[in-house]
């Protein structure tokens, strides 16, 4: 693999060849999110606290290790490469990176990626104190990254450590500094990035930085033109969430007022700003709740991906795999059985059942987390593969 860097509005390798990053997210693996496990949106820390209350800290360590050992394996990296894709965005919790044992999973992902010639984008998905108020930053409500300087300084130190650890790894495409920040002050966000870039560049002058804007990575026009040659914009695109999250059932794409032209115009807004600022654009997350194609989810993806490719955007689909849910964008692979540790009809399904199920079903649960227990959502995979090849 050759080291990547930004060259005006393009990404090039060390030979000067243009590279288009096309791939998936390994969401749910090193940052456990409730909906991946068919649960209401609990923060990870709430699940862990309840499990420890029931079974103790040692049992939680065993469960988490079993999950990480089974949910993603080398075969999954090989699968992504076989689809003609060349990148994996790897969301992680700050606790994984700061834990000497847990960080070995990032090291393992680097080794697998190197073997199968796939780039990795390291994504800080849950920062100290939480960067937004939602469960997917492991927040209990407040976004205390922004209210406590100590959390920001811990985050600078964390990325400085990671940058030092991976500074010579060409298989890493770059660092996605902070997932989906939500705060009112653009000034505070920009100051955070200025300080964070300085911390990283003390150790690593090699890797690209993927920088997200405000409002769940949707507003990039508030970002400063940071004094660093090697950073690019990263956006997330789930519009309209009434369709992609299935918040309004039975919406069928396209409909009056929303079609491929609307998607194209929305992307052109990002394109014009990026061209003006001479920066590439990376779509770090996009996806759709898959409903067997009955509502033309595959056509939505087709039109979305064509807009990305036509404008030269890089992209990573959210997400690779998930327990099949009725809400939120889910996986290229979906787990469909109604196992006791899923229990869809329960008042408290999914994660909420794990403390009850773990003593009796731990081996079956581990087997169910492996990708071979999941079904391939063929139309989603088809659209992504075609788009990867088209680029």
C-alpha positions in Angstrom: 0.0 0.0 0.0 1.2 3.5 -0.8 0.8 6.5 1.6 -2.1 8.8 0.6 -2.2 12.5 0.7 -4.3 15.4 -0.4 -3.3 17.2 -3.6 -5.7 20.2 -4.1 -9.1 18.6 -4.7 -7.7 15.1 -5.2 -6.2 12.3 -3.2 -3.0 10.8 -4.6 -0.6 8.1 -3.5 3.1 8.4 -3.1 3.6 7.8 -6.9 1.3 10.7 -7.7 -1.6 8.4 -8.9 -5.1 9.5 -8.0 -6.9 7.2 -5.6 -10.7 7.2 -5.0 -11.6 5.7 -1.6 -14.7 3.5 -1.9 -15.8 1.2 0.9 -17.8 0.5 4.1 -17.8 1.3 7.8 -17.1 -1.5 10.3 -19.7 0.2 12.6 -20.6 -1.5 15.9 -17.4 -3.4 16.4 -15.0 -1.2 18.4 -17.8 1.2 19.3 -20.8 -0.8 20.4 -24.1 1.0 19.4 -27.4 -0.2 20.7 -29.3 -0.4 17.5 -26.8 -2.8 16.0 -28.0 -5.2 18.6 -31.7 -4.5 18.2 -32.0 -2.4 21.2 -33.5 1.0 22.1 -30.8 3.6 22.0 -28.9 3.1 25.2 -25.4 4.5 25.5 -22.7 1.8 25.7 -21.8 2.7 29.2 -25.3 2.1 30.4 -25.4 -1.4 29.0 -22.0 -2.1 30.5 -23.0 -0.8 33.9 -26.1 -3.0 34.0 -24.2 -6.1 32.8 -21.6 -5.6 35.5 -24.3 -5.1 38.1 -25.7 -8.5 37.1 -22.6 -10.5 36.5 -19.5 -8.6 37.5 -16.7 -6.9 35.7 -14.9 -10.1 34.8 -18.0 -11.4 32.9 -18.3 -8.1 31.0 -14.6 -8.4 29.9 -15.3 -11.9 28.7 -18.5 -10.9 26.8 -16.8 -7.9 25.1 -13.8 -10.0 24.1 -16.1 -12.6 22.7 -18.0 -10.0 20.7 -14.9 -8.3 19.3 -13.4 -11.7 18.4 -16.5 -12.7 16.4 -18.2 -9.7 15.0 -15.4 -8.8 12.6 -12.7 -11.2 11.4 -10.1 -11.2 8.7 -12.7 -12.8 6.3 -14.7 -9.6 6.5 -11.8 -7.5 5.3 -11.2 -10.0 2.5 -14.9 -9.7 1.7 -14.8 -6.0 1.3 -11.7 -6.3 -1.0 -13.5 -8.9 -3.1 -16.3 -6.4 -3.8 -13.7 -4.1 -5.5 -13.7 -1.7 -2.6 -10.5 -0.3 -1.2 -11.3 1.3 2.2 -12.8 0.6 5.6 -13.7 3.3 8.0 -13.1 2.0 11.5 -15.2 3.7 14.2 -13.7 3.3 17.7 -14.5 4.3 21.3 -11.8 6.3 23.1 -11.7 3.5 25.7 -10.5 1.0 23.0 -7.6 3.3 22.0 -6.5 4.0 25.6 -6.6 0.3 26.6 -3.4 -1.6 26.0 -5.3 -4.8 25.4 -8.1 -3.4 23.4 -5.9 -1.4 21.0 -4.6 -4.7 19.7 -7.9 -4.9 17.7 -6.9 -1.7 15.8 -3.5 -3.2 15.3 -5.1 -6.4 14.0 -7.3 -4.5 11.6 -4.2 -2.7 10.3 -2.5 -6.1 9.7 -5.6 -7.5 7.9 -6.0 -4.4 5.8 -2.4 -4.5 4.8 -2.7 -8.2 3.8 -5.8 -7.6 1.7 -4.8 -4.2 0.2 -7.5 -2.1 1.8 -7.0 1.3 3.3 -8.2 2.1 6.9 -9.7 5.3 8.1 -9.5 5.6 11.9 -12.6 7.3 13.2 -13.0 8.6 16.8 -16.7 7.8 17.3 -16.9 8.4 21.0 -14.6 11.1 22.5 -14.0 11.9 26.1 -17.2 13.4 27.6 -19.1 12.8 24.3 -19.1 15.2 21.3 -22.9 15.1 20.9 -25.9 14.2 23.0 -26.8 11.0 21.3 -26.1 7.3 22.2 -23.7 6.9 19.4 -21.1 9.0 21.1 -21.8 7.1 24.4 -23.4 10.2 25.9 -25.7 10.2 28.9 -27.3 13.4 27.5 -24.8 16.2 27.7 -22.0 16.7 25.2 -19.2 17.3 27.8 -16.4 17.4 25.3 -17.4 21.0 24.8 -18.1 22.0 28.4 -15.0 20.6 30.0 -11.5 21.6 28.8 -10.1 18.5 30.4 -12.0 16.3 28.0 -10.6 18.2 25.0 -7.1 17.9 26.3 -7.5 14.1 26.9 -8.7 13.9 23.2 -5.6 15.8 22.0 -3.4 13.4 23.9 -5.3 10.3 22.7 -4.8 11.3 19.0 -1.2 12.3 19.6 -0.6 8.8 21.0 -2.4 7.2 18.0 -0.5 9.4 15.5 2.8 8.3 17.0 1.7 4.7 17.0 0.6 4.6 13.3 2.7 7.4 11.7 4.5 5.0 9.4 1.5 2.8 8.5 0.8 3.5 4.8 -2.3 1.3 4.9 -4.0 3.9 7.1 -5.6 6.4 4.7 -5.9 8.9 7.5 -7.6 10.0 10.7 -11.2 11.0 11.0 -10.7 13.3 13.9 -14.2 13.5 15.4 -17.5 11.9 14.5 -20.6 14.1 14.2 -19.9 17.0 16.5 -23.0 18.8 17.7 -22.5 22.2 19.4 -23.6 25.8 18.8 -20.2 27.5 18.6 -18.3 27.1 15.4 -15.5 29.0 17.1 -15.1 26.3 19.7 -15.2 23.6 17.1 -12.5 25.3 15.0 -10.3 26.0 18.1 -10.6 22.3 19.0 -9.5 21.3 15.5 -6.6 23.8 15.5 -5.3 22.3 18.7 -5.9 18.8 17.7 -4.1 19.2 14.4 -1.1 20.6 16.2 -1.0 17.6 18.6 -1.1 15.1 15.7 1.5 16.9 13.6 4.0 16.8 16.5 4.2 13.1 15.8 2.8 12.4 12.3 3.2 14.7 9.3 2.3 11.8 6.9 -1.4 11.1 7.2 -4.4 12.8 5.8 -6.9 14.3 8.3 -10.6 13.9 7.7 -12.4 16.8 9.2 -16.2 16.9 9.9 -18.3 20.0 10.4 -21.1 20.9 12.7 -24.6 19.4 13.0 -23.8 15.7 12.6 -21.1 16.3 9.9 -23.5 18.2 7.6 -22.2 21.8 7.9 -18.7 22.2 6.6 -19.0 25.9 5.6 -18.3 26.8 9.2 -14.9 25.2 9.2 -11.7 27.3 9.1 -9.2 26.9 6.3 -6.8 25.1 8.7 -3.1 25.8 8.1 -2.3 22.2 7.1 -1.8 21.0 3.5 -3.1 17.5 4.2 -6.7 17.6 5.3 -10.0 17.0 3.5 -13.7 17.6 4.2 -15.7 14.7 5.5 -19.5 14.8 5.4 -22.4 12.5 6.4 -25.5 12.2 4.2 -28.7 10.5 5.3 -31.2 12.8 3.7 -34.1 12.5 3.9 -34.1 10.6 7.2 -37.9 10.0 6.9 -36.8 7.6 4.2 -33.3 6.4 5.1 -34.2 5.8 8.7 -37.7 4.6 7.9 -39.2 7.1 10.2 -42.2 7.5 7.8 -43.2 3.9 6.7 -44.1 3.2 3.1 -42.3 6.1 1.5 -41.3 5.0 -1.9 -38.4 6.6 -3.7 -38.6 8.7 -5.8 -41.6 10.9 -4.7 -42.7 14.3 -5.6 -40.1 16.7 -4.3 -37.4 14.2 -3.8 -35.5 12.5 -6.6 -32.1 12.1 -8.1 -32.0 15.8 -9.1 -32.5 16.8 -5.5 -29.7 14.6 -4.4 -27.5 16.0 -7.1 -28.2 19.6 -6.2 -27.5 18.8 -2.5 -24.1 17.3 -3.4 -23.3 20.1 -5.7 -23.5 22.5 -2.8 -20.7 20.6 -1.0 -18.8 20.4 -4.3 -18.8 24.1 -5.0 -17.5 24.9 -1.5 -14.8 22.2 -1.7 -13.7 23.4 -5.1 -13.5 27.0 -3.8 -11.4 25.8 -0.8 -9.4 23.4 -3.0 -10.2 20.3 -0.8 -11.5 16.8 -1.6 -14.8 15.6 -0.1 -15.3 12.3 1.7 -18.8 11.0 2.5 -17.9 9.1 5.7 -21.4 7.8 6.3 -24.5 7.3 4.2 -27.0 4.4 4.2 -30.6 3.3 4.2 -32.8 1.0 6.2 -33.2 -1.9 3.8 -36.8 -3.1 3.3 -36.1 -5.8 0.6 -36.3 -3.2 -2.1 -40.0 -2.8 -1.8 -39.6 1.0 -1.5 -36.8 1.4 -4.0 -34.0 1.7 -1.4 -31.6 0.3 -4.0 -32.6 2.9 -6.5 -32.0 5.6 -3.9 -28.5 4.2 -3.3 -27.9 4.0 -7.1 -28.7 7.7 -7.6 -26.8 8.7 -4.5 -23.7 6.8 -5.4 -23.8 8.2 -9.0 -23.8 11.7 -7.6 -20.9 10.9 -5.4 -18.9 9.4 -8.2 -19.8 12.0 -10.7 -18.5 14.7 -8.4 -15.3 12.8 -7.4 -16.4 12.3 -3.8 -14.8 9.5 -1.7 -17.3 7.3 0.3 -17.8 4.7 3.0 -21.2 3.0 3.4 -22.9 2.8 6.8 -22.7 0.0 7.6 -21.2 -3.5 7.0 -23.4 -5.5 9.2 -26.2 -5.2 11.9 -29.0 -7.1 13.5 -32.0 -6.4 11.2 -34.0 -3.6 12.6 -37.0 -1.6 11.4 -35.4 1.8 12.0 -32.1 3.4 11.1 -29.7 2.5 8.3 -28.6 -1.1 8.6 -26.1 -3.5 7.2 -25.0 -4.9 3.8 -25.3 -8.1 6.0 -28.3 -8.4 8.3 -29.0 -10.9 11.1 -32.6 -12.0 10.7 -33.3 -14.8 13.3 -35.3 -14.0 16.4 -32.8 -15.5 18.8 -33.4 -15.2 22.6 -30.7 -12.5 22.7 -32.5 -10.5 20.0 -36.2 -11.2 21.0 -37.8 -8.6 18.9 -41.3 -8.8 20.6 -39.9 -8.1 24.0 -40.5 -4.9 25.9 -36.7 -4.7 26.2 -35.2 -6.6 23.3 -31.6 -7.0 22.1 -28.9 -5.7 24.5 -31.4 -5.7 27.3 -31.6 -9.5 27.1 -27.9 -10.1 27.1 -27.5 -10.2 30.9 -30.3 -12.8 31.0 -29.0 -14.9 28.1 -25.2 -14.8 28.6 -24.8 -17.5 31.2 -26.9 -20.0 29.2 -26.3 -19.0 25.6 -22.8 -17.5 25.5 -21.5 -19.9 22.8 -24.6 -19.5 20.7 -24.4 -15.7 21.0 -20.8 -15.7 19.9 -21.6 -17.8 16.8 -24.5 -15.5 16.0 -22.1 -12.5 15.8 -20.1 -14.1 13.0 -20.9 -12.8 9.5 -21.7 -16.3 8.3 -24.8 -16.2 10.5 -26.0 -13.0 8.6 -27.8 -12.7 5.3 -26.4 -10.7 2.5 -28.7 -7.9 1.4 -28.0 -8.5 -2.3 -29.4 -5.3 -3.8 -27.4 -3.1 -1.4 -24.3 -5.1 -2.1 -24.9 -4.9 -5.9 -25.3 -1.1 -5.9 -22.1 -0.6 -3.9 -20.1 -3.0 -6.0 -21.2 -1.4 -9.2 -20.4 2.0 -7.9 -17.0 0.9 -6.7 -16.1 -0.5 -10.1 -17.5 2.5 -11.9 -15.1 4.8 -10.2 
